[in-house]
Amino acid sequence: MKTTENGKTLAKFSLATNESYYDSNGTQITNTQWHNIVAWGKTADVAKSLLTKGKEVLVEGKLNTREYENNEGKKQRITEIVAQQLLVFGKKN
């Protein structure tokens, strides 16, 4: 969590999604992918108050790709999901 100079709240976190299937031998294969999530304002406040490691969450938002310079001065690209709504499952901690 961060607060910008103009007082807007920002939350950044990663989210894992799993896909499972069985190969031709009947062995279950699980593929995990990690996604970068960015939330602003009230959505960031919800993330701060309700999300913990391992909590199930549905994220609705848009994909955003941006460029930045890393510490070595090289251009890097990152794709993030800008969360517009979060639906958190399970009991509140």
C-alpha positions as a Markdown table, in Angstrom:
| # | Residue | x | y | z |
|---|---|---|---|---|
| 1 | Met | 0.0 | 0.0 | 0.0 |
| 2 | Lys | 1.1 | 3.5 | -0.8 |
| 3 | Thr | -0.5 | 6.9 | -0.7 |
| 4 | Thr | 0.4 | 9.3 | -3.5 |
| 5 | Glu | 1.4 | 13.0 | -3.0 |
| 6 | Asn | -2.2 | 14.0 | -3.8 |
| 7 | Gly | -3.6 | 11.5 | -1.2 |
| 8 | Lys | -4.8 | 8.8 | -3.5 |
| 9 | Thr | -4.4 | 5.2 | -2.2 |
| 10 | Leu | -2.5 | 2.6 | -4.3 |
| 11 | Ala | -2.3 | -1.1 | -3.7 |
| 12 | Lys | 0.0 | -3.5 | -5.7 |
| 13 | Phe | -0.1 | -7.2 | -5.2 |
| 14 | Ser | 0.3 | -10.5 | -7.2 |
| 15 | Leu | -2.4 | -13.0 | -7.9 |
| 16 | Ala | -1.9 | -16.7 | -8.8 |
| 17 | Thr | -4.2 | -18.5 | -11.1 |
| 18 | Asn | -4.1 | -22.3 | -11.5 |
| 19 | Glu | -5.1 | -24.5 | -14.4 |
| 20 | Ser | -5.2 | -28.2 | -14.0 |
| 21 | Tyr | -5.6 | -31.0 | -16.5 |
| 22 | Tyr | -4.7 | -34.6 | -17.0 |
| 23 | Asp | -2.1 | -35.7 | -19.6 |
| 24 | Ser | -2.4 | -38.9 | -21.7 |
| 25 | Asn | -1.0 | -41.0 | -18.9 |
| 26 | Gly | -3.7 | -39.8 | -16.4 |
| 27 | Thr | -1.2 | -37.7 | -14.5 |
| 28 | Gln | -2.7 | -34.4 | -13.2 |
| 29 | Ile | -0.7 | -31.4 | -14.4 |
| 30 | Thr | -1.1 | -28.0 | -12.7 |
| 31 | Asn | 0.0 | -24.8 | -14.4 |
| 32 | Thr | 0.3 | -21.7 | -12.1 |
| 33 | Gln | 0.6 | -18.2 | -13.5 |
| 34 | Trp | 1.3 | -15.1 | -11.5 |
| 35 | His | -0.4 | -11.8 | -12.4 |
| 36 | Asn | 0.5 | -8.2 | -11.2 |
| 37 | Ile | -2.6 | -6.4 | -9.9 |
| 38 | Val | -2.8 | -2.6 | -9.3 |
| 39 | Ala | -5.8 | -1.1 | -7.4 |
| 40 | Trp | -6.5 | 2.6 | -6.8 |
| 41 | Gly | -8.8 | 4.5 | -4.3 |
| 42 | Lys | -11.6 | 2.6 | -2.7 |
| 43 | Thr | -10.6 | -0.7 | -4.5 |
| 44 | Ala | -7.1 | -0.4 | -2.9 |
| 45 | Asp | -8.7 | 0.2 | 0.5 |
| 46 | Val | -10.8 | -3.0 | 0.0 |
| 47 | Ala | -7.6 | -4.9 | -0.9 |
| 48 | Lys | -5.8 | -3.6 | 2.1 |
| 49 | Ser | -8.6 | -4.5 | 4.6 |
| 50 | Leu | -9.7 | -7.9 | 3.2 |
| 51 | Leu | -6.9 | -9.6 | 1.3 |
| 52 | Thr | -4.3 | -11.9 | 2.9 |
| 53 | Lys | -2.0 | -14.5 | 1.4 |
| 54 | Gly | -4.0 | -17.5 | 0.1 |
| 55 | Lys | -7.4 | -15.7 | 0.1 |
| 56 | Glu | -9.6 | -16.4 | -2.9 |
| 57 | Val | -10.5 | -13.3 | -4.9 |
| 58 | Leu | -12.2 | -12.4 | -8.1 |
| 59 | Val | -10.7 | -9.4 | -9.9 |
| 60 | Glu | -12.5 | -7.4 | -12.5 |
| 61 | Gly | -10.5 | -4.8 | -14.4 |
| 62 | Lys | -8.5 | -4.0 | -17.5 |
| 63 | Leu | -5.1 | -5.0 | -18.8 |
| 64 | Asn | -2.5 | -2.3 | -18.9 |
| 65 | Thr | 1.0 | -2.6 | -20.4 |
| 66 | Arg | 3.5 | 0.1 | -19.6 |
| 67 | Glu | 7.2 | 0.7 | -20.1 |
| 68 | Tyr | 9.8 | 1.9 | -17.6 |
| 69 | Glu | 13.5 | 2.1 | -17.3 |
| 70 | Asn | 15.2 | -0.4 | -14.9 |
| 71 | Asn | 18.2 | 0.4 | -12.7 |
| 72 | Glu | 20.6 | -0.3 | -15.5 |
| 73 | Gly | 18.8 | 2.2 | -17.8 |
| 74 | Lys | 17.2 | -0.6 | -20.0 |
| 75 | Lys | 13.6 | -0.2 | -21.1 |
| 76 | Gln | 11.3 | -2.9 | -19.6 |
| 77 | Arg | 7.6 | -3.7 | -20.2 |
| 78 | Ile | 5.2 | -4.9 | -17.6 |
| 79 | Thr | 1.6 | -6.0 | -18.0 |
| 80 | Glu | -0.7 | -5.4 | -15.1 |
| 81 | Ile | -4.4 | -5.8 | -14.3 |
| 82 | Val | -5.8 | -2.5 | -13.1 |
| 83 | Ala | -8.5 | -3.8 | -10.7 |
| 84 | Gln | -11.8 | -2.0 | -10.8 |
| 85 | Gln | -13.7 | -4.4 | -8.5 |
| 86 | Leu | -12.7 | -7.1 | -6.1 |
| 87 | Leu | -14.9 | -9.9 | -4.8 |
| 88 | Val | -13.3 | -11.6 | -1.8 |
| 89 | Phe | -14.4 | -15.1 | -0.8 |
| 90 | Gly | -14.4 | -16.6 | 2.7 |
| 91 | Lys | -14.6 | -15.1 | 6.2 |
| 92 | Lys | -13.0 | -11.8 | 7.0 |
| 93 | Asn | -9.9 | -12.2 | 9.2 |
